[in-house]
C-alpha cells in the first residue's frame, strides 16, 4: 500500500499538517467540554471529574515514553503513524459514549485516547520541523497554535447541540480525528525528515546536571503547572460565571472556546518576537501576565463581563504564548545528538505534572469555590519567571535566539 500522492510545497504541507493537528487534538478536551453537562446529569465526584482530563495526560506521557524508547516514530512513515494514532484516539473516544458517564471505564478510555495522541502531536511536530529553514521557532509556534485551537474545538462543538447533551463533544471530536487521519496522508515531509537519534538514557542526567538545561526545564514545569489545569477547568468556570449572572450555558461554552482559542495566534506572535527579542524575555513576560491573570479571575467572578472577559482572553493568550520557546531553548542548548532525548524528557516531565495539577485543582475548587479557584496556579509562573531570569543571566543564554538570550 502506498500513500496518496502528496501535494508539493512547504506551505501546502504545513497547512495540511496544522489542520490535521487541529482536528485530531480536539479529542484532548472532549471530557472537559462535556463536564458541565455530565455534572448536571450524573453524580460525579471531583476526583473523577478531573480524571476525565488528567487520564488523557497520563496516557500521553506513557505513550510518548513508549514511542521514544521503541523508536516507533522511525519504524513507520510518520503520516501513517499519525493516522493510526488519530484513528485509535477516535475509537477510544467513541467507546466512551457506551460507558458509564464519569465511570472508571470512561476514564480508562480517555487514557487510551491520550496514549494514541502521543502518536499524533510529536509526529506532527516532526513532520513540520522537517521543513525548517531558519524558522524552527515559528514552525514550533505554528504546531503549538494548532494544539491550542484543537484544544478549544470541543467547546465550539457544544454550541451545535443541546445544552444538556454531554455526548456531542465526544462524537464530534471523534469525527474530526477520523478526518485528520485521512488528511494527514496527503502531507509531504520536508527535506529535513530523517530518523531521530535513539533514546539515550544517559542524557537524562544531563537535564538535571547542566545548569542551563535545568533552568529551562524548571521554567517549562512552571508553565505546565498552570496551563493544562487552566484549560481543563475553564469550561466549568465560565459556565458557573454565566449561571451566576443568569446567562445561558451557551455563553459559557462560547467564552471557554474564545479563551482557549485566543492562544493560537499568541503562539505565532510569541514565536516571532522570541526570535527577535530573546526567548527568556518573552517567556518571562508571558509567565508574569498569565500568573497575574490566575490571581485576578477569581476575585472578578461576581463582576461584570466587561471586566471578566478581557482578563480571561488575555490569560488565554499569555498562558500558552511561551510554550514553544522552552522546546526551542532545549534545541539550542543541548548537544545535537541528545536533543531528541532531552525534548522527550521535558515533555514527559511537563505532562506528568499536569496529571497532578488537574486533579489537585479539582479538589481545591470543591473546597474553596470559584472565587479563589485558580489562585494556586500562579505559583508555577512565579517559579518560571525566576528560572528564566536566572538563565538569562548565565553565559549559555548567548546560544539562545541567535545570541538574543
N, C-alpha and C positions, 0 to 999 in steps of 0.2 A: 504493500500500500504506500502510495506517495502522497505528499502533501499537495493541497490545491495550489495552482500557480499563484505565486505571491506577487503583488504589485511591487514595483521597484521604487526606490527613492526613500530618503531618510524621513521626510515629512510625512509621507503616507504611512510608513511603517510605524512611526511614533504615534500617529493618530489612532491607528488600529490597536497598538499595544495599550495606550492610555484608555481608550474606550472599553477594551476588554477588561482592564483592571477595574474601571468604574462599575461595570455590570457585575463582574464576579464578586467583588468585595462588598456588594450590597448584602451578601449573606451575613456579614460580620455582625451587624447591629439589628438584624431582624428581631432578635429576642428583646433588645432594649426598646425598639419601636412598638412592639406588641405588648410591652409590660403594663402600661396603664389599663388597657382593655383586659389583660389577663388578671390583674389585681381586682378589677371590678367584677369579673365573672367567676373567680375561683379564690379559695383561701390559700394563698401562697405566702409562706413566712419570708422575712427579709433575707435570710441566707440563701434560699432558693431563688428569690428574685434576682439577687446579684449573680448567682451561679449561671443564670441564662446567658450572661455575657462572660463572666470570668472563666467558664468552662471552655469557651472559644479561645480565650487567651492561652489557657493551659494546653489545649490541643495544638495550637500553633507552635508553642515552644517545643513540645515533643516532636512534632512533625519537622520543624526546622532543624533540630539537632539530628534527628534520624536521617534526614536528607543530606546533611553535611557529612556525617560520619560514613555514610554508604556511598557518597559521591553520586547520588541519584541524578542530580541535575546534569551530569556529564555522560550518563549512560544512554539517555534518550534525547531526541530532538526537543529543544525547550518548548516549542509550540505544542507538541503532543503532550508533554508533561503538564503544561499549563492547562490544556484542555481536559486532561484526566482529572486534575485537581478540581477544576470548576465543576465537572460532572459529579464527582464524588460529593463535593460540598452541597450541590443542588439536591442530590438524592437524600443526603442526611437531613437536609432542611425539610424536604417533603415528608420524610419519615416522622419528623417531629409533629406533623399535623395529625398523625394517627395515634399519638401517645398522650398520656395524661398531662393536661396543661400544668407546667411547672414541676412535674414529677421527675424522678431520677432518670427515667428513660429519655425524656425530652432533654434533660441536662446532658446526658451521655451523647445523644445525637448531636448536640451543639459542639461537644468536644471533638467528635469525628469531623464535623464541618471545619472546625479550626485547624485540625491536623491537615485536612485537604487543602486549606488555603495557604499552607506552607509551601505547596507546590505552585501557587499562583503568584503571590506578591513578590517573593525573592526571584522567581524565574522571570517574571515580567520585568523586574529591575535589571536582571542580567541581559535580557534582550534589548532593553532601552540603552543600557550602558555600552552595548556593542557598537552603537552609533556615535559615541562621544568623540568629539574632536575639539578639545579645548573648552567644552561646555558641559563637563560632567556635573558641575554643581547645579546647573539649570535642569539637566535631564533628571537628576535625582529629585529635584524640586517638583518636576512635572509628575513623576510617579507618586510622590507623596501627596501631591494635589489630587491625583486620581484616587488614591486611597481615601482621602478626605471626602471627596464627592461621593464615592461609593458608600462610605460610612453614613452619609446623610440620606441616601436614597430611600431606605426603608421608612423614614419619617414622611417622605413625599408619597410613598405608596399608600400610606394610611389615608391620605386625602381623597383617594379614589373610591373608598368603600364606606361601609357603615362604621360609625364611631366605636361601636361595641364589638367589631369583628377583629379579633386578635390574629386570625389566620392569614389575613391579607399580606402583611409584611413577609411572612414565611413563603407563601405561594408566589408572590410577585418577584421576590429576590431569587427564588429557585429558577423561575423562567428566565430572569436576567442572566443568571450564571450559565444556564444552558446556551443562551445566545452568545455569551462570551466564549464558550468552548468552541463554537463554530467560527466566530470572528477571528480568534487568535491564530487560526490555521492559515490565514492569509497574510499574517505579519511576518515580514522577512527580517532575519537577523542582519546586523551590520558587519562591516569588515573586521571589527574587533572581537567578534564572537569566537571564543576559544575555550578549551577546558580549563576549569579552575584548578588551582593548586589543591592537593588533598588536604583534608582537615589535619592540622598539626597540633596534637595535644600539648606539645612543648611550648607553643605560642601562648597558651592560656596564662602561664606565669608572667609572661611579658606584659599582659594587660594590667597586672597589678604592680609589677616591679618598676616599669618605666613611668616616671612622674607625669610626663605629658599625656600618655595614653590613659593613665589612671585618672587624671583630672578630666579628660574628655569623657570617659565613661561615667564619672561621677556627675558631670553636667547632664549627660543623657539620662541617667537614672532620675535626676531631679525633674527633668522634663517628663519622663514617663510616669513618675509618681502622680502627676496631675492629669495628663492627657486622657487616658482611657477611662479613668474614674469619672472625669467630667463628661465625656461622650456617653458613657453608659447611663448616667443619671440625669442628663439634661432633659430628656423626654419627660420622665415623671415630674421633674421640677417645673417645666413650662406648663404641663397640664395642671399641676397644683396651683401655679401662679394665676393662670387664666380662670380657673374654677373659683378662686378666691375673689376675683373681680367679676364673677358671673359671666365670664366669656365662654365660648364654645371649646370643646375638645379639639376641634379642627384648628383653632388658633394655637393651641398647644403644639400640635404636630407641625404646623407651618413655622412657628417660631423655632422649634428644635431643628428643623431642616435648615432654616436660614442661618442659625448659629453655627452648625457644623459645616455646612457647605461654604460659608464665607471664608473658611480657612484655605480652600483650594487656591484661590487667587493669591492669598498671602504667601503660600509656599513658593509660588513662582517669583513674586516680588522679592521675597527674602533671599531667594537663591541668587538673583541678580545683584542685590545690594551687598550680600556677603562677599561675592567675588570682587566688589569694588571697594567696600569699606572694611572688610575683615570679618571672619567667621565669629570670633569671640565677641566682637562688638555687637553684631546683630543678635547673637544668641542671648547676650546679657539684656539687651533692650526687650526682646520678646519675652524672656522669662520674667523680667520685672513687671511688664504690663500684665501678663497673664496671672501672675501671683497676686497682683493688686486687685484684679477683677474677681479672683476667687474669694477675696475678703469682702468685696463690695456687694456682690449679688445677693447674699443672704439678707443683710440689712435693708436692701431695696425691695425685698419680697412683697411688702404691703403697699408699695408706692406706685405711682403712675407708670404705664407702659412707656411714656415719653422719656422717662428716666431709666427704666429697666432695660428696654430692648437695645438701645445703643451700647450699653455696657456689655450685654450678652454678645452682641455682634463683634465688638472689639475683642472680647475674650475668645470667641470662636476663631478669630483671625490670629491672635497672638499665641494661643495655646499650641498651634501646630506649625506656625511660621518657621520656627527654628529647627524642626525635626530633621530635615535633610542635612543640616550643617554638621551634626555630630557624626554622621556616616562619612561625609566628605572629609572631616578632620581626621578620621581614622585612616582614610586612604592616603592622606598627605603626611601623616606622622609615622605610620607603621612601615616596617621593612616590606618591600613589594611581595616577597614570597610568602609572607604571613598575613597579608591584608585580608584575604578571604576568611581565614580562621578567626581573626580578631573582629571582623564585622559580624560573623555568625555569633560569636560570644557576646558581643554588645547587644545584638538583637535578642538573644535568649535571656540575658540578664534583665533587659528592659521589660520584656513581655512577662517574664516570671514575676517581676514586681507588680505589674498591673493586675495579676491574679489576686494578689493580696489586697491591693488598694480598692479594687472594685467591690470585693467582699466587705472590707472594713468600712468603706464609706456607706454601704447599705445599712450596716448595724449602727453607725454614727447617726445617720438620718433618722432611723427609727427611734433613737434615743433623744436627740435634740430638736428634731423637726427641721423645716426648710429654712428658717431664718439664719441658722448658722451651718447649713448643710455642707457647704464647700470650703469653709474656713481652713480645715486641716490640709487641703490641697496646696495652700500657699507655702507650706514647709518645703516641698520639693523645689519649686522655682527659687526660693531663697538660697538653698544649698547649691543649686545650679549656677546662680549668679556668682556666688563665692568661688566655685570651682573654675568657671571660665575667666574670672578676673585673675585668679592665680595663674592659669595657663597663659593668659595674655602677657603676664609679667615675666614669663620664662623665655630663654633664648630659642626654644623649639618653636615658639609662635611665629618665627620668621619663615617657617616652612608652610604656614597656612595661607591660603588665598593669595598665592604669589608674593608672599612677603608682607601682606597687609595684616596678618595676625588673626 
